[in-house]
């Protein structure tokens, strides 16, 4: 009976075949870039029902339910990679899987590599996996993105859109998008 | 002469923890636990609206989001003097039960079982013998020859492709690995099944919280769930029964698989029922409140000193002054400015990094104390308090676990063995069984209350003028979590989180007394200093989580954990 409700919940085996997941700790400066890109994508683009678009924080092994059984997953995250702050790069599943064997993707495992490996063993790994990475400038405690990373957000959003189109997912730019309201950059947020 | 081993960072945990041990004659003689990343996220909260605190604090850690959210609303409600509706209390209880079950299953199977289970050796396991053994221990329907055969083939395929998947970097063939090939095959099979059941527990949280991680249904004053049995968008009968189905499935897994596996594997390493005790002062807070005020609880909490169960003292309410007045944090050996021991309401968070100084400051973690003493927190503390105070479900599940372990070990395992590395795993499984049972009980209480026509989930309130202060606690999967808030004219003036891993992983205090991790490593054997599996066993048994700090992906694949033998 559970299938009918899946679309209303997130984090528990959502049945939608494609996911765009923003990872990162929004309290740590540029580490908020993944969640910010996902919120921006949601505001700027109309996405079909088959796509889950979620800010998932820093879930560690709790990535499992977000990735299991999907056709395609696009992860957006701050990455420790070559290039100046704000550089946007894309990695595919093969690169990530090989890193899982030789070393680890994250200095604070378990994370992506561990999740992917566990799902490969259980036979539920997503067929397609992309990581859209943005090189951060500042990841100290504090709210808000650095100028270089803030300026890279549109490029990262367009990169995700390009990958979605390659997957055959129809996306449409909203003619009149409203402002992007992420609470971690909007200090006026209130609970209900 | 002593050999110093530095493990930096400890793997298979969330966050960055460094452990140093000095080994002499094959045993640990001295030890240091060091949190390598600055938290101080409390600073972000100063000057903000207290209604926002839970939204922000649940982002402290990517894994423990739910627990910080619940503790934060409890703290602000205590400061404001708000009593929440019974439905809200019970919905929160269901969320924390689902979260705890998810967390405990993940910890045992996916984060720590590989300290005890030799995956490569499972390839030698005979599926028929494995099934016979498993069926003698448990009625679990998936302990079939077919299931074990399928997993063995899967594992063979992995190894044939030259990879071990999730099991890369394990200590295979280590002399401290002692399970038979059949038990190893059993454990690998249940590792895969556990992947399914931890998700079911998580799904129950997602239905109520509308999203995990970072649930969205809380509010200072109750929960934001509308209850309407006929409305698709609201919490209705179909969703309630879906939650019940999930909890029942998870309960069966916990009782028939998790608890049995921990007892059986534990019994095959009986020497580890003797190592790893460390600090035998225990602190647990009561949880799963049964009333709107928080004066009656289904999970007991209290203190035990020096392992003396007869002297256990309970906490009676959310406002118990015995808890409020006895918690302090000490920064004598932590990278903060000054040298003080203060109550959380009076603390400040000003970083002052030195370097790793054995006799000086060496950790970002403060050292919490209760009545001036280091305390061990976590499932073991909670189960011991429950056992000592005669909590019926705890006593029943503990007796069952001990019975299984005693039968296999051929020795009488008793409560005294719980003060140990494996005791912490056993207690976690017992706690999971208790919570699985209570989760279903509280589901029944919620449905019963709704059946009386009570649909209230939120109490409106006004912020008082002037200064108010309050604290909230929650017995989280890793132990006693408390948030302390000072509110001045409707804004946060001070906010401190005293988290379970701080209690356990904290450094020495001003008197030089070691924290629980440090103390628990003393006397542990170390068979091979280059592969200090024994250190991992004891540290992992606490279920460390230091993810309250940065995580940044490193796709270039830099080397992870360095072990230095000096």
Contacts between the chains, C-beta under 8 A, distances in Angstrom:
chain1	res1	chain2	res2	distance
A	1	B	238	7.4
A	1	B	241	7.8
A	1	B	242	6.4
A	1	B	245	7.6
A	2	B	203	7.7
A	2	B	242	5.8
A	2	B	245	7.6
A	2	B	246	8.0
A	5	B	207	7.1
A	5	B	238	7.3
A	5	B	239	6.5
A	5	B	242	6.2
A	8	B	210	7.6
A	8	B	233	8.0
A	9	B	203	7.0
A	9	B	206	4.2
A	9	B	207	5.3
A	9	B	210	6.5
A	9	B	211	7.3
A	10	B	206	6.1
A	10	B	210	7.4
A	10	B	211	4.4
A	10	B	212	7.0
A	11	B	202	6.1
A	11	B	203	7.6
A	11	B	205	7.3
A	11	B	206	4.1
A	11	B	209	8.0
A	11	B	211	5.7
A	11	B	212	3.2
A	11	B	213	6.5
A	12	B	199	6.5
A	12	B	200	7.9
A	12	B	202	5.3
A	12	B	203	2.9
A	12	B	204	7.6
A	12	B	205	7.4
A	12	B	206	3.8
A	12	B	207	7.1
A	12	B	212	6.8
A	13	B	199	5.7
A	13	B	203	6.1
A	23	B	551	7.9
A	23	B	553	7.6
A	24	B	551	7.5
A	25	B	59	6.3
A	25	B	62	6.5
A	25	B	550	6.7
A	25	B	551	6.5
A	26	B	59	5.4
A	27	B	41	5.3
A	27	B	44	5.9
A	27	B	56	6.9
A	27	B	59	5.1
A	27	B	60	7.0
A	28	B	549	7.8
A	28	B	550	5.3
A	31	B	550	6.2
A	31	B	551	7.2
A	31	B	552	6.5
A	54	B	211	7.3
A	55	B	214	7.4
A	56	B	213	6.2
A	56	B	214	7.9
A	57	B	59	6.4
A	57	B	62	4.3
A	57	B	65	6.4
A	57	B	213	4.9
A	57	B	214	5.6
A	58	B	61	7.6
A	58	B	62	2.7
A	58	B	63	7.5
A	58	B	547	6.2
A	58	B	551	4.7
A	59	B	62	5.2
A	59	B	63	6.7
A	59	B	213	5.5
A	60	B	14	5.0
A	60	B	62	6.2
A	60	B	63	5.1
A	60	B	547	6.5
A	61	B	106	5.8
A	61	B	110	5.6
A	61	B	111	7.2
A	62	B	62	7.6
A	62	B	63	6.2
A	62	B	102	7.9
A	62	B	106	7.6
A	62	B	202	7.1
A	62	B	212	7.6
A	62	B	213	6.2
A	64	B	195	6.3
A	64	B	198	7.4
A	64	B	199	6.5
A	65	B	199	4.7
A	65	B	202	5.7
A	65	B	203	7.4
A	68	B	195	7.9
A	68	B	199	7.2
A	77	B	552	7.8
A	77	B	553	5.0
A	78	B	552	5.1
A	78	B	553	7.0
A	79	B	552	6.7
A	79	B	553	4.7
A	79	B	554	7.0
A	79	B	555	5.7
A	80	B	552	5.0
A	80	B	553	6.8
A	80	B	554	4.2
A	80	B	555	7.9
A	80	B	556	7.3
A	80	B	558	7.8
A	81	B	554	7.6
A	81	B	555	6.0
A	81	B	556	6.0
A	82	B	556	7.4
A	91	B	555	5.1
A	95	B	555	6.8
A	96	B	555	6.8
A	98	B	557	7.8
A	99	B	555	6.3
A	99	B	556	7.9
A	99	B	557	3.9
A	100	B	168	7.0
A	101	B	163	5.6
A	101	B	168	6.0
A	102	B	557	5.7
A	103	B	557	4.0
A	103	B	558	6.2
A	103	B	559	5.7
A	103	B	560	5.9
A	104	B	554	7.9
A	104	B	557	7.0
A	104	B	560	4.6
A	105	B	553	5.5
A	105	B	554	6.1
A	105	B	555	5.8
A	105	B	557	6.8
A	106	B	551	6.1
A	106	B	552	7.5
A	106	B	553	5.4
A	106	B	554	6.2
A	107	B	9	7.4
A	107	B	16	7.4
A	107	B	552	7.6
A	107	B	554	5.9
A	107	B	558	7.1
A	107	B	560	6.6
A	108	B	9	7.5
A	108	B	14	6.6
A	108	B	15	6.0
A	108	B	16	6.2
A	108	B	547	6.8
A	108	B	550	7.9
A	108	B	551	4.9
A	109	B	11	6.0
A	109	B	12	6.8
A	109	B	560	6.7
A	110	B	12	6.2
A	110	B	14	7.9
A	110	B	110	7.4
A	110	B	111	7.0
A	111	B	551	6.9
A	111	B	553	7.4
A	112	B	553	6.6
A	114	B	166	6.2
A	117	B	165	4.5
A	117	B	166	4.2
A	117	B	168	7.0
A	118	B	110	7.0
A	118	B	165	7.1
A	118	B	166	4.2
A	118	B	195	6.4
A	120	B	165	5.5
A	121	B	154	6.9
A	121	B	158	6.4
A	121	B	165	4.2
A	121	B	166	5.5
A	121	B	192	7.1
A	122	B	192	5.4
A	122	B	195	5.5
A	123	B	154	7.7
A	131	B	553	7.0
A	131	B	555	6.5
A	133	B	553	6.5
A	133	B	555	6.4
A	136	B	552	6.7
A	139	B	550	5.2
A	139	B	552	6.2
A	141	B	38	7.0
A	141	B	39	7.8
A	141	B	40	5.4
A	141	B	41	5.7
A	141	B	43	6.6
A	141	B	44	6.6
A	142	B	44	6.9
A	143	B	44	6.4
A	183	B	52	7.8
A	183	B	55	6.4
A	184	B	59	7.7
A	187	B	48	7.4
A	189	B	52	5.9
A	189	B	55	6.7
A	190	B	49	6.7
A	190	B	51	5.8
A	190	B	52	6.7
A	191	B	51	4.7
A	191	B	52	6.6
A	191	B	54	7.1
A	191	B	55	6.5
A	191	B	218	7.3
A	191	B	219	5.0
A	191	B	220	6.4
A	191	B	224	7.9
A	192	B	219	4.8
A	192	B	224	4.6
A	192	B	458	7.7
